[in-house]
Amino acid sequence: MVMESNYSEIHKNDPSLIIFNRVAYTPVFILGLVLNFSALWCFKRTPQWTDTHIYMLNLLLTDFLLTLFLPFRIIETFRPMKLTGLCTFLICVHYTNMYASIFTITAISIHRYSAVRFPIWNKSSGASEARRKKIASGTCLFIWLFVIILCIIFSPNMHSDKLRTCYVRKDAEKMSYQFLLVLEILGYLLPIVTITTCSTQTIRTLLKSLKDIREHTEEEIIDKRKNVIAIITANMIVFIVCFTPIHAGYLVRYFSELNNTVRYFYEVSEWLATTNCCLDSVGYYFLLKKVFRDKR
């Protein structure tokens, strides 16, 4: 009862935030579970794997793990948990999966740009399919180790004594300045600059190729390239929409006084970041669709 009143006290000026968290995360969990499980099942049936499949599977795993822990967040709004090491673990899981997803999307953008911009170099560089798979696997492993080490280093920012409830930090307890810089620069600015640069350059290269081949190529190939351009554009927009608000929220929460407006912005932006675990499935769909189409 005390813990329930504590949770209500956090939103005493606007209890609709409690309802928002209850309602907003439930469809994300259901949709995320269905989409990611379906994609995982399709990946399992994929006959031939490439380095692209490895990157996409890694992204799928980050989304799937994030989805699996969402019930804790939903239950927390009904019956707040005791402030123990479990809360620290859950927050670490959230950060780890979110930034593993961000870094994997960044790696996919670089990989896609390299394949489109330098196709001849990629084919003639002597890099065999097996070697490219090893590079992709090594990159994904490095991403996981990197985000886990960062999470361990900055875990004091997530200790239970700094929390009011399992997912809400005390008003007076701000994250450390070093942690904020890592999240903003390493976790957002560098990835978004890389992703937007690689994506726009890839789109530019594909558009140029469309002009060159339009008169001498079958309509089917032209349509495929148009679809690739649409997918890259959609992925870039999804990244910006999902992850820009939460990183703005970190800054607002750190530098301003907490009030209901700030809380609303922060919690909605945190929810938006979580929806990425569903929206990434668009990329899985087009990749796996191509695989099963080619299999026929």
Secondary structure by P-SEA (a helix, b strand, c coil): caaaaaaaaacccccaaaaaaaccaaaaaaaaaaaaaaaaaaaaacccccaaaaaaaaaaaaaaaaaaaaaaaaaaaaccccccaaaaaaaaaaaaaaaaaaaaaaaaaaaaaaaaacaaaaaaccccaaaaaaaaaaaaaaaaaaaaaaaaaaccccccccccccccccccccccaaaaaaaaccccaaaaaaaaaaaaaaaaaaaaaaaaccccccaaaaaaaaaaaaaaaaaaaaaaaccaaaaaaaaaaacccccaaaaaaaaaaaaaaaaccccaaaaaaaaaaaaaaaac
